[in-house]
Amino acid sequence: MKKIVQLDETDYNELLEKANYNEEMIEAKAKDLYLNEGIPTFKILIEFEKDYYEIIEFNVRYCYLSEDNKFYNLPYEDARKICRYVETRIRELAISQFGQQINDINLWNKRLKLLRNWKLKFIGLTIFGWLVAIGLMVLCLIK
């Protein structure tokens, strides 16, 4: 059973202000924790076929900058920029190193898929032909 409580407008506005203030404090604290304690990651997806792929994930928990034998902790955004740069460079490197082989593998995978489709079509056509032949034989034997 629910209770219905009536409030004055001033009491309602006071409670609403406190709720908004708490919400702002929670968002500010969460943002601060995320900026200071966030873990930037980058993933490398290696996809060979539809059924086989591998994801390599790197978590950059502590990212430091070294200058004059002193280490400075990098903020989250800077670490995330480094992760984005590494992702693009690794992808470019893989394409430049293995581009032709990847294209050839993809070409042969497409041809194999096309061959499998045609094989299934011919098997279906063969079965349909045998069913028609058997049906004609049955019709001839019944007459």
Secondary structure, 3 states (H helix, E strand, C coil): CCCCCCCCHHHHHHHHHHHHHHHHHHHHHHHHHHHHHCCCEEEEEEECCCCCEEEEEEECCCCEEEECCEEEECCHHHHHHHHHHHHHHHHHHHHHHHHHHHHHHHHHHHHHHHHHHHHHHHHHHHHHHHHHHHHHHHHHHHC
